[in-house]
Amino acid sequence: MSVFGKIVYGLQVTAIGLVVVFLGLTILICAVTIMGKIMENATAKKEAKARAEAEAAARAAAAAVPAPVDEPEPVLEDITDDSELIAVIAAAIAAFDNSGNGLVVRKVRRVAGWKNAARAEQVYRF
């Protein structure tokens, strides 16, 4: 076989390979698209059924429940007052301290170390 014949044969094999690859990719794309449509239809049917059941339940609940009575708006607590929190922390520390000494909490401050400790525990436990 001549050099020209070998080149032509190589080009034929290359062309056949490219056609097979792109044909396979096209088939895969079509299969994924069809499966997506099927799943979309199934999901739409489930959502419609759930929506109908929810509407029926809402109608039944609305018919069974009398009209709401006007209630006063709830009073919002002051979050900045941490005296209860300090008392709870002091009680917890006193429960673990068996020395009998009086316990006085002078200052409570929030520490961001828990996040770092948890991360270190996850990273360095092995």
C-alpha positions, -999 to 999 in steps of 0.1 A, spaced: 0 0 0 13 34 -9 17 64 14 -13 81 -2 -34 50 3 -25 49 40 -34 85 44 -68 80 28 -74 49 49 -65 69 81 -89 97 71 -117 72 65 -112 57 100 -111 91 115 -143 102 98 -161 69 108 -149 74 144 -162 110 145 -196 100 131 -200 72 156 -190 95 185 -214 123 175 -242 98 168 -237 84 203 -237 118 219 -269 127 200 -286 96 212 -276 103 248 -289 139 246 -322 127 232 -325 100 259 -318 126 287 -342 151 272 -370 124 270 -364 113 306 -365 149 317 -399 154 301 -412 122 316 -400 132 351 -414 167 346 -448 153 338 -448 129 367 -438 158 391 -465 181 377 -491 154 383 -480 149 419 -479 186 425 -514 190 411 -527 162 433 -510 177 464 -523 211 456 -559 198 452 -556 179 485 -543 210 502 -571 232 489 -596 206 500 -581 205 535 -580 243 536 -617 245 527 -626 219 553 -605 236 579 -621 270 570 -655 256 573 -648 239 607 -630 268 623 -650 298 635 -639 333 627 -608 344 646 -612 366 677 -593 398 678 -563 392 701 -539 419 715 -505 419 699 -479 400 719 -454 421 739 -419 417 727 -393 409 753 -362 430 757 -334 408 743 -306 430 756 -314 421 793 -293 390 799 -300 387 837 -319 354 833 -291 341 811 -265 350 837 -285 334 864 -288 302 845 -251 301 837 -242 308 874 -266 280 885 -250 256 861 -215 264 872 -225 262 909 -241 227 902 -208 214 890 -187 232 918 -188 211 949 -163 233 969 -191 251 987 -176 285 980 -199 313 970 -201 319 933 -203 354 919 -206 360 881 -190 393 874 -190 394 836 -205 373 808 -193 377 773 -200 358 742 -171 339 727 -169 328 691 -145 300 699 -172 272 696 -171 275 658 -133 272 657 -133 243 682 -159 224 662 -139 230 630 -107 218 646 -125 187 660 -137 178 625 -104 184 608 -79 170 633 -98 141 647 -80 115 626 
